[in-house]
C-alpha cells in the first residue's frame, strides 16, 4: 500500500470496502448515500496494478492534493506485490482480512467489485447489526445450503479445477463436515459472499483469520470454507445470515467486463498437473491440496448431491 494511502485509511472507523483484481470490473458509484454517511464512511476500492491501469483507461480518475486517487466516492487503494498467482485468491485478502488491511476500522461493509450499492450504509448497519445486536451478518446463498451442493455447482461452472474441488471436499468430509440438514443450528452452510457486514470484534477477527487460512490452504472458493470454519468452532461464533431476497434489495449486480478464464478451470484429472501441466499449479497458494493427508482420500465417497435448482 502506498504511504499516502496508509495515512488516509488511519482515519477510517466506518468503511465500505470493495476490490477489483485483474481488470474484471470498473467501480460502480454508490447511490442514495446520506450526507452523514459521506462524512462518516470511507469508501475504499482495493485494486491491483492491472485493474488500476484498466480503470484509468475506462473512467475518470482524479487526484487530490496528497496524490490520492479517486473515482467518484471511491478512494482507490492500489496494492503492489500480490501474494498469489491467482487473482481470485488475491481478492480474498481485502475481502476476508479487512481488519488486517484497515486495522483502525470499527465497522466494515464489504461488497464485491461488480456490485453497485444503492442503500445508505448507515441503514445497512442499523438493519443487520444494531437492530438485533448482531456483530456479523452475511447473506444466505440463493440456491444451496450444503457445501457439497455448492462444490458441485462450482465444478459445473468451471470455477476451479474439478479434481481439486473434490479433494477439498473430501478433506472436509473426512474431518466430519456433514451436508447441511434441518438438524443443524445454522440456516445454511453456504453464504452469498458478495456482501459481509461486520463489527471488528476480537472474535469476528479471529473467525476471519481462520476462514482465510482455509482459503489459503485449499481452493479460493470461499463459500466452500465458510461453513466448515463455523462447524469447527462448534457454536462459539455467532452470526446473522439473512435471506437472499434482501441481498438483492441492497445492490444492483453488474456483469464483469469479461469472463474470467484460466487453464486450471478446465482441468478434469489430477494427472493433468503432471509433466508440462505442473505449471498450472499455483506457486503461492493451495498448498493443502498438495500436502499428503493422513487418511486415504481415494476411499472417501462424497455425499450424493441432488440438484435442487436449474440455476444452481
Secondary structure, DSSP 8 states (H G I E B T S, - for coil): --HHHHHHHTT-SEEEEEEE-TT--------S--HHHHHHEEEEEEE-HHHHHHHHHHS--EE-TT--EEETTEEEEE--S-S-SSHHHHHHHHHH-HHHHSTT-SEEEEE-TTEEE-S-HHHHHIIIIITTT-SEEEEE-SS-SSHHHHHHHHHHTTSS-HHHHHHHHHHHHHTT-----TTSSSS-S-EEEEEEEEE--HHHHHHHHHHHHHHHHS-S-HHHHHHHHHHHTTT-S--EEE-HHHHTTTEEE---SS----GGGG--SGGGGSGGGGGGS-SSS-GGGTS--SS-GGG----------S--
